[in-house]
Amino acid sequence: MIEACEPCLRRSHLIGHLAPRIAGLLGRPKRRAPGLLALSEDDLIAAVAGDGAAPARRFLEEFDPRAARRRIDERELRALCRHEAAYPAALRQLDDPPAVLFIAGRGRQLERLDERPAVAIVGSRDASGYALEVARDLGRDLAVAGVTVVSGLALGADAAAHRGALDGGGRAVGVVACGPDVVYPRLNRPLYRRVCASGAVLAELPPGQPVFRWAFPARNRIMAGLSDLTVVVEAAERSGSLITAAFAESLNRNVGAVPGRVTARNAAGPNKLLRDGASVIRDAADVLDELFGVGGAHRDATQLELEAAARAERASALDPVLRCVLDGIEAGDGLDAIARTAKLSSARIRAALGRLELLGLVVRAGVGRYERSAQR
């Protein structure tokens, strides 16, 4: 069902037409010209097109809305413009809300965003095992609690959050920096299909548009705009995840961050947010407290508390050898250092790590490396 009006369709396709020139104008990745997408059509052409202004104006004059609608329909997409009642109310608070949201999957899920909370979970593409586990568990537990999980369908933490939400039987909304029918990165094709099957993938750029670097920070404003809370799981001090957090702050939305090791480069972003006043996020219970207040009624408190109790019981019942090895892992010690401290052979250390992994208390973080499980 195509609902976008002709003026909004025309504007969105103009942005798609000018996308390569916007890329040339902005140059470096992660850079976004404030207010550019809020300009009128004539001002946008003047600001971006340069010597291509005449072709851009001709594009507008020759734009055929019926052909655009036919392409949308043929690709089984939906186009929802900001004049429609179903357009997410939260996005209207942006200074430059997308004229049209192009949607793949179950577009009706967007209407539920006005009824139930949504949380953006973002983080590094090159995420650590710890971050992947945290993002996945947050996505799953929030989905169980009825919260919509929003992310960018990127590799790493984004994908882990989406997989968690889907594994939890909940709703996932992916926001992409290309057309909604373009899978990027290609490695995420199976995940893209899963999100479309039970949630929605949406984009500001029209169908068929490739990825542009400037479109990543542009899509980040949409993620922040859709969400009641933005959680940064892991990120460098300069990253797209922090751009999403900055947009959330500009909209007076809550921002949370998962603490990381102070010596880890990929933890610099969330640790900086925490220093500046972001909420500490350790698990889904912390997120739900931020959304509904401590002990909020919408939380599946029984399940979360039972899981926490079971993990605590497993940890407290450890024999001295396992306890010593686990303490070393928590302290960030390498296996050689743990072996020296515990006065154990390499074989016994490996055996202990195997048991701790089976108990769900540690996870592998690479060859010969382990980290404390995020589910404590």
C-alpha positions as a Markdown table, in Angstrom:
| # | Residue | x | y | z |
|---|---|---|---|---|
| 1 | Met | 0.0 | 0.0 | 0.0 |
| 2 | Ile | 1.6 | 3.3 | -1.2 |
| 3 | Glu | 0.6 | 6.3 | 0.8 |
| 4 | Ala | 3.2 | 9.0 | 0.1 |
| 5 | Cys | 1.9 | 12.1 | -1.6 |
| 6 | Glu | 3.4 | 13.5 | -4.8 |
| 7 | Pro | 5.3 | 16.5 | -3.3 |
| 8 | Cys | 7.0 | 14.2 | -0.7 |
| 9 | Leu | 7.8 | 11.6 | -3.3 |
| 10 | Arg | 9.3 | 14.2 | -5.5 |
| 11 | Arg | 11.5 | 15.6 | -2.7 |
| 12 | Ser | 12.7 | 12.2 | -1.6 |
| 13 | His | 13.7 | 11.3 | -5.2 |
| 14 | Leu | 15.4 | 14.7 | -5.6 |
| 15 | Ile | 17.6 | 13.8 | -2.6 |
| 16 | Gly | 18.3 | 10.4 | -4.2 |
| 17 | His | 19.2 | 12.2 | -7.5 |
| 18 | Leu | 21.6 | 14.6 | -5.6 |
| 19 | Ala | 23.1 | 11.9 | -3.4 |
| 20 | Pro | 26.4 | 11.6 | -5.3 |
| 21 | Arg | 26.8 | 15.4 | -5.3 |
| 22 | Ile | 26.0 | 15.5 | -1.5 |
| 23 | Ala | 28.8 | 12.9 | -1.1 |
| 24 | Gly | 31.2 | 15.1 | -3.0 |
| 25 | Leu | 30.2 | 18.2 | -1.0 |
| 26 | Leu | 30.6 | 16.5 | 2.4 |
| 27 | Gly | 33.7 | 14.6 | 1.5 |
| 28 | Arg | 34.8 | 12.8 | 4.6 |
| 29 | Pro | 32.8 | 10.0 | 6.2 |
| 30 | Lys | 30.7 | 10.6 | 9.3 |
| 31 | Arg | 30.3 | 14.2 | 8.3 |
| 32 | Arg | 26.9 | 15.8 | 7.9 |
| 33 | Ala | 26.0 | 19.4 | 7.0 |
| 34 | Pro | 23.6 | 20.6 | 9.6 |
| 35 | Gly | 20.3 | 21.7 | 8.1 |
| 36 | Leu | 21.1 | 20.5 | 4.6 |
| 37 | Leu | 18.2 | 18.1 | 4.4 |
| 38 | Ala | 15.8 | 20.7 | 5.8 |
| 39 | Leu | 16.4 | 23.1 | 2.8 |
| 40 | Ser | 13.7 | 23.8 | 0.2 |
| 41 | Glu | 14.1 | 22.1 | -3.1 |
| 42 | Asp | 15.4 | 25.2 | -4.8 |
| 43 | Asp | 17.8 | 25.9 | -1.9 |
| 44 | Leu | 19.0 | 22.3 | -1.8 |
| 45 | Ile | 19.8 | 22.3 | -5.5 |
| 46 | Ala | 21.6 | 25.6 | -5.1 |
| 47 | Ala | 23.6 | 24.4 | -2.2 |
| 48 | Val | 24.6 | 21.0 | -3.6 |
| 49 | Ala | 24.3 | 20.9 | -7.4 |
| 50 | Gly | 26.7 | 23.6 | -8.5 |
| 51 | Asp | 27.1 | 23.3 | -12.3 |
| 52 | Gly | 24.6 | 20.4 | -12.1 |
| 53 | Ala | 21.7 | 22.7 | -11.1 |
| 54 | Ala | 20.1 | 22.7 | -14.5 |
| 55 | Pro | 19.9 | 18.9 | -14.8 |
| 56 | Ala | 18.6 | 18.7 | -11.2 |
| 57 | Arg | 15.8 | 21.2 | -12.0 |
| 58 | Arg | 15.0 | 19.2 | -15.2 |
| 59 | Phe | 14.9 | 16.1 | -13.1 |
| 60 | Leu | 12.2 | 17.7 | -10.9 |
| 61 | Glu | 10.2 | 18.9 | -13.9 |
| 62 | Glu | 10.3 | 15.5 | -15.5 |
| 63 | Phe | 9.7 | 13.5 | -12.3 |
| 64 | Asp | 6.8 | 11.0 | -12.8 |
| 65 | Pro | 5.1 | 10.1 | -9.5 |
| 66 | Arg | 3.2 | 7.3 | -11.2 |
| 67 | Ala | 6.4 | 5.6 | -12.4 |
| 68 | Ala | 7.9 | 6.1 | -8.9 |
| 69 | Arg | 4.8 | 4.5 | -7.3 |
| 70 | Arg | 5.0 | 1.6 | -9.8 |
| 71 | Arg | 8.6 | 0.9 | -8.9 |
| 72 | Ile | 7.8 | 0.9 | -5.2 |
| 73 | Asp | 4.9 | -1.4 | -5.7 |
| 74 | Glu | 6.9 | -3.8 | -7.9 |
| 75 | Arg | 9.5 | -4.2 | -5.2 |
| 76 | Glu | 6.8 | -4.8 | -2.6 |
| 77 | Leu | 7.7 | -1.8 | -0.6 |
| 78 | Arg | 5.7 | 0.8 | 1.2 |
| 79 | Ala | 6.2 | 4.6 | 1.0 |
| 80 | Leu | 4.9 | 6.6 | 4.0 |
| 81 | Cys | 5.2 | 10.4 | 3.9 |
| 82 | Arg | 5.1 | 12.8 | 6.8 |
| 83 | His | 1.6 | 14.0 | 6.0 |
| 84 | Glu | 0.2 | 10.6 | 6.8 |
| 85 | Ala | -1.2 | 9.8 | 10.3 |
| 86 | Ala | 0.8 | 6.6 | 10.3 |
| 87 | Tyr | 4.1 | 8.4 | 10.1 |
| 88 | Pro | 5.9 | 8.0 | 13.4 |
| 89 | Ala | 5.1 | 10.9 | 15.6 |
| 90 | Ala | 8.5 | 10.8 | 17.3 |
| 91 | Leu | 10.2 | 11.6 | 14.0 |
| 92 | Arg | 8.3 | 14.9 | 13.6 |
| 93 | Gln | 10.4 | 16.3 | 16.4 |
| 94 | Leu | 13.5 | 16.3 | 14.0 |
| 95 | Asp | 14.4 | 19.6 | 12.4 |
| 96 | Asp | 14.6 | 17.7 | 9.1 |
| 97 | Pro | 12.3 | 14.7 | 9.3 |
| 98 | Pro | 12.4 | 12.5 | 6.2 |
| 99 | Ala | 9.8 | 13.5 | 3.6 |
| 100 | Val | 9.2 | 9.8 | 2.9 |
| 101 | Leu | 10.1 | 6.6 | 4.8 |
| 102 | Phe | 10.6 | 3.8 | 2.3 |
| 103 | Ile | 9.8 | 0.6 | 4.0 |
| 104 | Ala | 10.5 | -3.1 | 3.4 |
| 105 | Gly | 8.8 | -5.7 | 5.5 |
| 106 | Arg | 5.9 | -5.2 | 7.9 |
| 107 | Gly | 5.5 | -1.5 | 7.7 |
| 108 | Arg | 2.6 | -1.5 | 10.2 |
| 109 | Gln | 5.1 | -2.1 | 12.9 |
| 110 | Leu | 6.0 | 1.6 | 12.7 |
| 111 | Glu | 2.5 | 2.5 | 13.9 |
| 112 | Arg | 3.1 | 0.5 | 17.0 |
| 113 | Leu | 6.0 | 2.8 | 17.9 |
| 114 | Asp | 3.5 | 5.3 | 19.1 |
| 115 | Glu | 2.0 | 2.7 | 21.4 |
| 116 | Arg | 5.1 | 1.0 | 22.9 |
| 117 | Pro | 8.6 | 2.2 | 23.6 |
| 118 | Ala | 11.5 | 1.7 | 21.3 |
| 119 | Val | 15.2 | 1.5 | 22.1 |
| 120 | Ala | 18.1 | 2.1 | 19.7 |
| 121 | Ile | 21.1 | -0.2 | 20.4 |
| 122 | Val | 24.2 | 0.8 | 18.6 |
| 123 | Gly | 27.9 | 0.0 | 18.7 |
| 124 | Ser | 31.1 | -0.8 | 16.9 |
| 125 | Arg | 31.1 | -2.8 | 13.7 |
| 126 | Asp | 34.4 | -4.4 | 14.8 |
| 127 | Ala | 32.8 | -5.4 | 18.1 |
| 128 | Ser | 34.5 | -7.4 | 20.8 |
| 129 | Gly | 33.0 | -10.7 | 22.0 |
| 130 | Tyr | 31.8 | -8.9 | 25.1 |
| 131 | Ala | 30.0 | -6.2 | 23.1 |
| 132 | Leu | 28.4 | -8.8 | 20.8 |
| 133 | Glu | 27.1 | -10.7 | 23.9 |
| 134 | Val | 25.8 | -7.6 | 25.6 |
| 135 | Ala | 24.0 | -6.3 | 22.4 |
| 136 | Arg | 22.5 | -9.7 | 21.7 |
| 137 | Asp | 21.3 | -10.1 | 25.3 |
| 138 | Leu | 19.9 | -6.6 | 25.5 |
| 139 | Gly | 18.0 | -7.1 | 22.2 |
| 140 | Arg | 16.6 | -10.4 | 23.4 |
| 141 | Asp | 15.5 | -9.4 | 26.8 |
| 142 | Leu | 14.0 | -6.1 | 25.7 |
| 143 | Ala | 12.1 | -7.9 | 23.0 |
| 144 | Val | 10.7 | -10.3 | 25.6 |
| 145 | Ala | 9.6 | -7.2 | 27.6 |
| 146 | Gly | 7.7 | -5.8 | 24.5 |
| 147 | Val | 10.2 | -3.1 | 23.6 |
| 148 | Thr | 11.0 | -2.5 | 19.9 |
| 149 | Val | 14.7 | -2.7 | 19.1 |
| 150 | Val | 16.0 | -0.2 | 16.6 |
| 151 | Ser | 19.5 | -0.4 | 15.0 |
| 152 | Gly | 21.4 | 0.1 | 11.8 |
| 153 | Leu | 21.7 | -3.4 | 10.4 |
| 154 | Ala | 25.4 | -3.0 | 10.3 |
| 155 | Leu | 28.0 | -5.7 | 11.2 |
| 156 | Gly | 28.9 | -6.1 | 14.8 |
| 157 | Ala | 26.8 | -4.7 | 17.6 |
| 158 | Asp | 23.9 | -3.6 | 15.4 |
| 159 | Ala | 23.5 | -7.1 | 14.0 |
| 160 | Ala | 23.8 | -8.7 | 17.4 |
| 161 | Ala | 21.1 | -6.5 | 18.8 |
| 162 | His | 18.7 | -7.3 | 15.9 |
| 163 | Arg | 19.4 | -11.1 | 16.2 |
| 164 | Gly | 18.7 | -10.9 | 19.9 |
| 165 | Ala | 15.4 | -9.2 | 19.4 |
| 166 | Leu | 14.4 | -11.7 | 16.8 |
| 167 | Asp | 15.4 | -14.6 | 18.9 |
| 168 | Gly | 13.3 | -13.1 | 21.7 |
| 169 | Gly | 10.3 | -13.2 | 19.4 |
| 170 | Gly | 10.1 | -9.4 | 19.3 |
| 171 | Arg | 10.1 | -6.5 | 16.9 |
| 172 | Ala | 13.2 | -5.2 | 15.1 |
| 173 | Val | 13.4 | -2.0 | 13.0 |
| 174 | Gly | 16.5 | -1.6 | 10.9 |
| 175 | Val | 17.4 | 1.9 | 9.5 |
| 176 | Val | 19.7 | 1.8 | 6.5 |
| 177 | Ala | 21.9 | 4.3 | 4.6 |
| 178 | Cys | 20.7 | 3.2 | 1.1 |
| 179 | Gly | 17.4 | 2.1 | -0.5 |
| 180 | Pro | 15.3 | -0.2 | 1.7 |
| 181 | Asp | 15.6 | -3.0 | -0.9 |
| 182 | Val | 19.4 | -2.8 | -1.0 |
| 183 | Val | 21.2 | -5.2 | 1.4 |
| 184 | Tyr | 24.3 | -3.7 | 2.9 |
| 185 | Pro | 26.5 | -5.2 | 4.0 |
| 186 | Arg | 25.8 | -8.3 | 1.9 |
| 187 | Leu | 26.9 | -10.6 | 4.7 |
| 188 | Asn | 23.7 | -9.5 | 6.6 |
| 189 | Arg | 21.4 | -10.8 | 3.9 |
| 190 | Pro | 19.9 | -13.6 | 6.1 |
| 191 | Leu | 19.4 | -11.1 | 8.9 |
| 192 | Tyr | 17.9 | -8.6 | 6.6 |
| 193 | Arg | 15.3 | -11.2 | 5.5 |
| 194 | Arg | 14.5 | -12.0 | 9.1 |
| 195 | Val | 14.0 | -8.4 | 10.1 |
| 196 | Cys | 11.7 | -7.9 | 7.1 |
| 197 | Ala | 9.7 | -11.0 | 8.0 |
| 198 | Ser | 8.8 | -9.9 | 11.5 |
| 199 | Gly | 9.7 | -6.2 | 11.6 |
| 200 | Ala | 10.7 | -3.5 | 9.1 |
| 201 | Val | 13.7 | -2.0 | 7.3 |
| 202 | Leu | 13.3 | 1.6 | 6.5 |
| 203 | Ala | 15.3 | 4.2 | 4.6 |
| 204 | Glu | 15.1 | 7.9 | 3.6 |
| 205 | Leu | 16.7 | 7.2 | 0.2 |
| 206 | Pro | 14.4 | 5.7 | -2.6 |
| 207 | Pro | 14.5 | 2.1 | -3.7 |
| 208 | Gly | 17.6 | 1.0 | -5.5 |
| 209 | Gln | 19.9 | 3.7 | -4.1 |
| 210 | Pro | 23.4 | 2.5 | -3.2 |
| 211 | Val | 25.1 | 3.3 | 0.1 |
| 212 | Phe | 26.6 | 6.8 | 0.5 |
| 213 | Arg | 28.9 | 7.7 | 3.4 |
| 214 | Trp | 27.0 | 10.9 | 4.2 |
| 215 | Ala | 23.8 | 8.8 | 4.5 |
| 216 | Phe | 25.1 | 7.0 | 7.6 |
| 217 | Pro | 25.0 | 10.0 | 10.0 |
| 218 | Ala | 21.8 | 11.0 | 8.2 |
| 219 | Arg | 20.2 | 7.7 | 9.0 |
| 220 | Asn | 21.5 | 7.9 | 12.6 |
| 221 | Arg | 19.2 | 10.9 | 13.3 |
| 222 | Ile | 16.3 | 8.6 | 12.2 |
| 223 | Met | 17.3 | 5.9 | 14.6 |
| 224 | Ala | 17.6 | 8.4 | 17.5 |
| 225 | Gly | 14.3 | 10.0 | 16.4 |
| 226 | Leu | 12.4 | 6.8 | 16.5 |
| 227 | Ser | 13.7 | 5.7 | 19.9 |
| 228 | Asp | 12.9 | 6.7 | 23.5 |
| 229 | Leu | 16.4 | 5.7 | 24.6 |
| 230 | Thr | 19.7 | 5.2 | 22.7 |
| 231 | Val | 22.1 | 2.7 | 24.2 |
| 232 | Val | 25.8 | 2.7 | 23.1 |
| 233 | Val | 27.3 | -0.7 | 23.7 |
| 234 | Glu | 30.8 | -0.2 | 22.4 |
| 235 | Ala | 32.4 | 2.5 | 20.3 |
| 236 | Ala | 35.6 | 4.5 | 19.7 |
| 237 | Glu | 35.7 | 8.1 | 20.8 |
| 238 | Arg | 34.9 | 9.2 | 17.3 |
| 239 | Ser | 32.2 | 7.0 | 15.8 |
| 240 | Gly | 28.8 | 6.9 | 14.2 |
| 241 | Ser | 27.4 | 5.5 | 17.5 |
| 242 | Leu | 28.2 | 8.7 | 19.3 |
| 243 | Ile | 26.6 | 10.7 | 16.4 |
| 244 | Thr | 23.4 | 8.7 | 17.2 |
| 245 | Ala | 23.8 | 9.6 | 20.9 |
| 246 | Ala | 24.3 | 13.2 | 20.1 |
| 247 | Phe | 21.1 | 13.3 | 18.0 |
| 248 | Ala | 19.2 | 11.7 | 20.9 |
| 249 | Glu | 20.5 | 14.3 | 23.3 |
| 250 | Ser | 19.5 | 17.1 | 20.9 |
| 251 | Leu | 15.9 | 15.7 | 21.0 |
| 252 | Asn | 16.0 | 15.5 | 24.8 |
| 253 | Arg | 15.9 | 11.7 | 24.7 |
| 254 | Asn | 17.7 | 9.6 | 27.2 |
| 255 | Val | 21.1 | 8.2 | 26.4 |
| 256 | Gly | 22.6 | 5.1 | 28.1 |
| 257 | Ala | 26.0 | 3.4 | 27.7 |
| 258 | Val | 27.5 | 0.1 | 28.6 |
| 259 | Pro | 30.7 | 0.5 | 30.7 |
| 260 | Gly | 33.9 | -0.8 | 29.2 |
| 261 | Arg | 37.5 | -1.2 | 30.2 |
| 262 | Val | 39.2 | 2.1 | 30.4 |
| 263 | Thr | 42.2 | 0.9 | 28.5 |
| 264 | Ala | 40.1 | -0.4 | 25.6 |
| 265 | Arg | 39.9 | 1.8 | 22.5 |
| 266 | Asn | 36.4 | 0.6 | 21.6 |
| 267 | Ala | 35.2 | 1.4 | 25.1 |
| 268 | Ala | 36.3 | 5.1 | 24.9 |
| 269 | Gly | 33.0 | 6.2 | 23.4 |
| 270 | Pro | 30.6 | 4.8 | 26.0 |
| 271 | Asn | 33.0 | 5.6 | 28.9 |
| 272 | Lys | 33.0 | 9.2 | 27.7 |
| 273 | Leu | 29.2 | 9.3 | 27.6 |
| 274 | Leu | 29.1 | 7.9 | 31.1 |
| 275 | Arg | 31.5 | 10.6 | 32.3 |
| 276 | Asp | 29.3 | 13.2 | 30.8 |
| 277 | Gly | 26.2 | 11.9 | 32.5 |
| 278 | Ala | 24.7 | 9.1 | 30.4 |
| 279 | Ser | 22.9 | 6.3 | 32.3 |
| 280 | Val | 24.8 | 3.2 | 33.2 |
| 281 | Ile | 23.4 | 0.2 | 31.3 |
| 282 | Arg | 24.4 | -3.2 | 32.5 |
| 283 | Asp | 21.4 | -5.2 | 31.3 |
| 284 | Ala | 17.8 | -5.0 | 30.1 |
| 285 | Ala | 16.6 | -4.3 | 33.6 |
| 286 | Asp | 18.6 | -1.0 | 33.6 |
| 287 | Val | 17.0 | -0.1 | 30.2 |
| 288 | Leu | 13.5 | -0.8 | 31.5 |
| 289 | Asp | 14.2 | 1.2 | 34.6 |
| 290 | Glu | 15.1 | 4.2 | 32.3 |
| 291 | Leu | 12.0 | 3.7 | 30.3 |
| 292 | Phe | 9.4 | 3.1 | 33.0 |
| 293 | Gly | 11.1 | 4.0 | 36.3 |
| 294 | Val | 12.6 | 1.6 | 38.8 |
| 295 | Gly | 10.4 | -1.6 | 38.9 |
| 296 | Gly | 8.3 | -0.4 | 35.9 |
| 297 | Ala | 5.2 | -2.5 | 35.3 |
| 298 | His | 6.0 | -3.3 | 31.7 |
| 299 | Arg | 9.1 | -5.3 | 32.7 |
| 300 | Asp | 9.0 | -9.1 | 32.7 |
| 301 | Ala | 10.6 | -8.8 | 36.1 |
| 302 | Thr | 10.1 | -12.4 | 37.2 |
| 303 | Gln | 12.1 | -13.8 | 34.2 |
| 304 | Leu | 14.9 | -11.3 | 34.5 |
| 305 | Glu | 15.2 | -11.8 | 38.2 |
| 306 | Leu | 15.2 | -15.6 | 38.0 |
| 307 | Glu | 17.9 | -15.5 | 35.4 |
| 308 | Ala | 20.1 | -13.2 | 37.5 |
| 309 | Ala | 19.6 | -15.4 | 40.6 |
| 310 | Ala | 20.6 | -18.5 | 38.6 |
| 311 | Arg | 23.7 | -16.8 | 37.4 |
| 312 | Ala | 24.6 | -15.6 | 40.9 |
| 313 | Glu | 24.1 | -19.1 | 42.3 |
| 314 | Arg | 26.4 | -20.7 | 39.6 |
| 315 | Ala | 29.1 | -18.2 | 40.4 |
| 316 | Ser | 28.9 | -18.6 | 44.2 |
| 317 | Ala | 29.1 | -22.4 | 44.0 |
| 318 | Leu | 32.5 | -22.5 | 42.2 |
| 319 | Asp | 35.3 | -24.5 | 43.7 |
| 320 | Pro | 38.5 | -22.6 | 44.6 |
| 321 | Val | 40.3 | -23.4 | 41.4 |
| 322 | Leu | 37.4 | -22.2 | 39.2 |
| 323 | Arg | 37.0 | -19.1 | 41.4 |
| 324 | Cys | 40.6 | -18.2 | 41.1 |
| 325 | Val | 40.6 | -18.6 | 37.3 |
| 326 | Leu | 37.3 | -16.5 | 37.0 |
| 327 | Asp | 38.8 | -13.8 | 39.2 |
| 328 | Gly | 41.8 | -13.6 | 36.9 |
| 329 | Ile | 39.6 | -13.3 | 33.8 |
| 330 | Glu | 37.6 | -10.6 | 35.5 |
| 331 | Ala | 40.8 | -8.7 | 36.2 |
| 332 | Gly | 41.8 | -8.9 | 32.6 |
| 333 | Asp | 44.8 | -11.2 | 33.2 |
| 334 | Gly | 46.2 | -13.3 | 30.4 |
| 335 | Leu | 46.2 | -17.1 | 30.7 |
| 336 | Asp | 49.9 | -17.2 | 31.6 |
| 337 | Ala | 49.4 | -14.7 | 34.4 |
| 338 | Ile | 46.4 | -16.7 | 35.7 |
| 339 | Ala | 48.5 | -19.9 | 35.7 |
| 340 | Arg | 51.3 | -18.3 | 37.7 |
| 341 | Thr | 48.9 | -16.8 | 40.2 |
| 342 | Ala | 46.9 | -20.0 | 40.7 |
| 343 | Lys | 50.0 | -22.2 | 40.4 |
| 344 | Leu | 48.2 | -24.4 | 37.9 |
| 345 | Ser | 49.4 | -26.1 | 34.7 |
| 346 | Ser | 48.2 | -25.0 | 31.3 |
| 347 | Ala | 46.1 | -28.2 | 31.0 |
| 348 | Arg | 44.3 | -27.4 | 34.3 |
| 349 | Ile | 43.7 | -23.8 | 33.3 |
| 350 | Arg | 42.2 | -25.0 | 30.0 |
| 351 | Ala | 40.0 | -27.5 | 31.8 |
| 352 | Ala | 38.8 | -24.8 | 34.2 |
| 353 | Leu | 38.0 | -22.4 | 31.4 |
| 354 | Gly | 36.0 | -25.1 | 29.6 |
| 355 | Arg | 33.9 | -25.6 | 32.8 |
| 356 | Leu | 33.4 | -21.9 | 33.2 |
| 357 | Glu | 32.3 | -21.6 | 29.6 |
| 358 | Leu | 29.8 | -24.4 | 30.0 |
| 359 | Leu | 28.4 | -22.6 | 33.1 |
| 360 | Gly | 28.0 | -19.4 | 31.0 |
| 361 | Leu | 30.4 | -17.4 | 33.2 |
| 362 | Val | 33.1 | -16.7 | 30.5 |
| 363 | Val | 33.0 | -16.4 | 26.7 |
| 364 | Arg | 35.8 | -16.7 | 24.1 |
| 365 | Ala | 37.1 | -13.4 | 22.9 |
| 366 | Gly | 39.6 | -14.7 | 20.3 |
| 367 | Val | 42.3 | -17.3 | 20.1 |
| 368 | Gly | 43.4 | -18.1 | 23.6 |
| 369 | Arg | 41.5 | -15.2 | 25.0 |
| 370 | Tyr | 38.5 | -15.2 | 27.3 |
| 371 | Glu | 36.2 | -12.5 | 28.9 |
| 372 | Arg | 33.8 | -12.5 | 31.7 |
| 373 | Ser | 30.3 | -13.1 | 30.5 |
| 374 | Ala | 28.1 | -10.0 | 30.4 |
| 375 | Gln | 25.3 | -12.1 | 32.0 |
| 376 | Arg | 26.6 | -12.1 | 35.6 |
